Amino acid sequence: MRILQSKEAGRLLTRKAARFAEAEGVVRPILEAVRQRGDRALLEYARRFDGLERKSVRVPEREIETARAGLAPEFREAVETAAANVRRYAERQMPREWMRETEAGVRLGQIVRPLDTVAAYIPAGRYPLPSTLIMTAVPAQVAGVRNICVASPRAVPEVFGTAGLLAVRQVFQMGGAHAIAAFAFGTRTVPRADRIVGPGNIYVAAAKKLLAGEVGIDFVAGPTEILIVAAEGDPRHLAADMLAQAEHDVDASAVLLTTSKRLAAAVVKEVDRQLAVLPTASVARRAIARNSAVVLVGSLDEAMEMANRFAPEHLSIPDARWLAQVRHAGSVFVGPHSPEAAGDYAAGPNHVLPTNGAARVRGGLAVTDFLKVISVQQLTERGLRRLAPAITTLARAEGLEAHARSVEVRTANSHEKIGWQAKAPAPQKRRPLRTKVGQTLSSVNPARNPRGY
């Protein structure tokens, strides 16, 4: 693994552009086929790409129950622990409903309502991720979503069994762009979702990107990443954290920013030592060589500024004193005993996090992704009278006369005539629109102007 000076780190911290143009070209016909042919197209793709053998993509409840019953006791206990912690954290995130009188005659507030239907995409390629099912389904349950759907491309007992433990019954064996399309458009078998959440490969990401607007999404995910800031520490811990990220994918990124040359050398040596005995070394070694490094910085203040420019998915900092300097990060891990893996599985915060710089504009998946906060306003006649001058003045400044009149018709005394009611304004004589010099719209030959202008 490389050791770089901070001035050399620019290219390392400039993310590679995802091959979205190529991926979009692949998924567009898939999306259109599912839009046009529904279940027929969905089944064709599921059989071709996902190895589906049953007659429907929907997983029977008996198969979910069989998977649940077959879970090893230690796995079941781990799921229950993680789910309980994720649930508690999501409950703390819930926005409150409120109503209060903000001035005489004006009551304002908000109500909180869940989405009707959400879909969670659960990867099952190189590494099936039942933990992602916990991270997506549990916050949706806390939000009160009635229809929670899950898609996963392979029949993995741990994924199906986790769905059973969480009482999620709408499970579909389908993956890739065709799964995203099915949830975006709906088919006879698959409900149309209000929002699709969860990570996936570049084709899943491209499908979500193309369909954003037709269906709600969390964000378009890229390769996973961690940035660690440390002046001191145990090289074994730091190396292990970097490899935990690198083993995800050959495009993953793990970067350590440190002021210590001694620590930098020790971490590089430790990464090599741990790689030699890591079962996932074939993936992790390529990620370490291509996209990872130790970067020497002049100070931890400089390191924090670099971290904010990078806006990492995962940010590890030495202690809580540095939280005040964090502006952009998906999730923050504080101190030597807060490994990123704790957040991935069981601490409570969500592991579905923004990558590729998206942490500049949002944090990780939260209970609020499954909710709508709806504003409420209730005015008395007295309250409306107090606001009427501001409302009517602004409405007329924008040329929206009916807006102003909708207030005045309520605030005028019953025996009063409003000016615009007493005498309607004379219709303005409209000048003919000139299209060319000396030619008006009425003189344009309709045959040469088939659109009417």
TORZA-372084 format. One record per residue (C-alpha): x, y, z. Coordinates in steps of 0.001 Angstrom, whole numbers, plus 500000, padded with zeros to 6 digits. Layout:
N
XYZ...
***
This chain:
453
500000500000500000501227503488499140502327506227501530501666509661500029502258513269501016499100515348501322499961517300498155500013513987496250496612512856497504494506514893495080494126512144492499493505509537495200490658511588496667489159512330493258486674509547492756486633507626489535483578508444487476481195505521487589480564503913484217476951505053484301476678505839480595477545502253479705475337500821482465472397503030481491472624501749477939472359498195479246469429498776481591467230501067479461465745498245477336465201496180480488463276498993482144461168499522479050460444495810478664459148495578482246457141498762481761455506497394478608455188493670479378455097493516483160455355490065484693456191488369481410459359490410480981460143490234484690460023486434484696462222486224481588464929488343483204464624486635486605465102483229484990467998484438482867469907486465485476468702485269488893468346481529488311464633481636489189463027478192488901459581478705490439456617480042488445456559483407490187459133485849491537457110486011494739458603483794497449455910481636499108455418482263502833456113478616503578459604479032502055460212482090504235459021480202507306461204477192506457464231479486506144463392481162509462463058477826511257466386476659509842468448479590511092471294478738513453470568479908517033473573482249517093472505483848513813468948484302515069470257485933518248472530488236516253469618489363514070467441489990517110470179492055518807470894494114515692467204494652514907466463495817518454469267498387518316468287499623514849464681499907516031465614501963519102467744504319517019465002504753514416462464505493517149464690508326518375464741509728514822460943509936514518459743513524513979456980514707516300453517515877515403452585519246516874450017522046516704450327525429518374448991528964518142451801531082516742449833534337516912446273535339517645443942533407515370446706531378513659447350527740514568450172525934512766451624522482513031452604519281511307451341515737511016453563512755510236452396510014507868454189506912506532454553506046502877452105503366501720454569500976500046458361500769500130460774498346498502464160497283499838466815495907497507469012493339499260472219492383497416473014488671497168475935488542494757479444487933496074478250488653499618474553488183500505473611490913502993470868489967505469472088492913507554470818495248504829467369493727505273467506494758508933468709498255508048465934498844505514462915496973506874463163497948510547463128501762510037460198501290507630458358499352510346459062502084512883457712504645510406454484502636510150454751501604506482451993499073505795453502497344502738457199496518503028458574494607500055461977492975499690463824491961496519466919489785496443468297488007493376469177484673494967467409482309497334469705482778500346468373481104503529469831483824505787468101486564503796464744484774503614465061483680507249465793487234508386462686488382506537460748485781508492462194486945511816461219490536510986457710489478509878458314490756506344456131488617504085456343490314500678459628488853499468460558488581495777463395486638494205464538489111491589467519491401491200469204493907488963467472496509486841464372494354486312463689494322490067463967498107490249461671498442487224459076496103488735458864498212491891458872501473489929456032500530487554454277497733489436453148494463487869450345492018488650452708490246491035454865493094492351453334496159494053454310499590492829456507501215495481456533504811496625460258504551497358463049502072496629465981501879499054469098499804499466472473499338497759473259497356494630475708497001491760476198499571489025473195498282487040470918498634490067472331502129490645471838503065486988468235501839487063467503503876490194469109506925488600467013506601485425463765506030487332464239508701490011461209510941489700458952508099488624459636506462491958461308507798495060464834506546495782467267506964498652470347507848496587472483506518493748475202504495495453478780504068494269481702502005495623482032501903499404484692504011501159486260504829504522488480507716505575490334507420508885491927510359510722494532509356513347497695510777514885498302507650516934496718504280517541497149500541517254498312499683513699496433496385513915493141498182514493493677500714511723494782498080509207491818495874510085489407498791509541490918499524506140490695495888505066487120495628506341486231498241503742488518496943501003487072493424501041483675494684499827484694495373496253487745495923494053486572499534493608486300500153497368488506502826498926490293502922502305492372505984503210494250506831506415495218510455507080497929510716509743500579513104511041502878510220512074505413508692509686506000505893512180502296505044512331502033505217508521504828502679508064503439500390510760499940500391509224501280499582505752503256496672507203500225495464509158497948495613506095500353493319504241500533490944507194496743490705507578496188490344503825498328487217503860495758485395505992492521487104504895490038484795503108488786487722501009492296488879500066491727488420496327489265491317496426490786493374499237494315493338497780493145494902494517491155497585496349494157498404498533496499498622495532494185500647493299492198502980495489493774503120498944496720504756500695498139506250503847498461510026503484500845512095505610499399515444506659500837518405508538498154518465511220494866516888512188493161520159511282494445519673507741493208516076507843489710517184508866489594519739506061490588517041503569487924514755505019485230517393504546486278517940500930486064514197500302482717513797502163483288510089502898480664507433503414482412506365506651484597508743508679486663507575511652488019510254514018490258509978517108487814511341519703484668513422520174486582516725520206486778516534516410483029516164515873482671519952515767484826520027512621482829517367510754480686518965508043480282516196505465480132512456506208477680509595505868478390508211509335481044509049511944482906506555514135484513508089517216487490506661519083489531503458518972486700501129519988484188502234517334485044500177514251483041500715511094481878497082511341479901497972514487477812500384512439477533497886509608475791495374511821474595496060515304475253499473516886471944500955515701472617503675513098471930502694509514474581501216507243472853502303504017474963505427503508475664508009500797478788507389498720480557509163495891480352512566497610476589512444498239477331512941501947477696516632501081473906516845500773472452514091502976473178511551505687472415507868505779469095506091505423466776507086508271463223506622509468462427509949507781463046508334504367459844506375504953457744509319506156456059512491504986455936515515507283452772517379506262452232520988507266448904522066508829447446525572509145444204526687510739443211530378510739440267532124512353438628535132510682440603537372513008443848535614512131443163535883508400442412539617508751445779540144510439447605538444507571445438539796504729447537542905503890450709540815503502448927538088501508447127540376499067450140542641498541452442539717497714449807538023495531449265541165493427453005541766493182453180538364491506450204539058489256448026536425490952444800538392491417442595535413492276444876534622495221444298538105496634440550537954496028440256534562497781441351536361500963439350539551500444436091537710499848436489536228503352437661539320505228435226541982503903432228542720506117428975541263504779427537544732503999430700545951502271431316545886498559434857544943497641436317547217494977436677544431492428433093543262493138431579546744492817432984547324489380434603544736487225437610546079485317437021546784481637438512544122479398441791545234477928442014545565474187444659543132473093447115544125470449447660541582467673450816539567468200453387540377465546455338537413464263457382539189461628457798542794460653454436544001459264452712540650459893450232539914462697449222536510464015445778536796462377447359537285458986449530534162459163448469531514456667447173528562458774448396526119456175451919527403456707451433527557460450449875524198461369450550524589465120448542527791465323451389530226465994
***
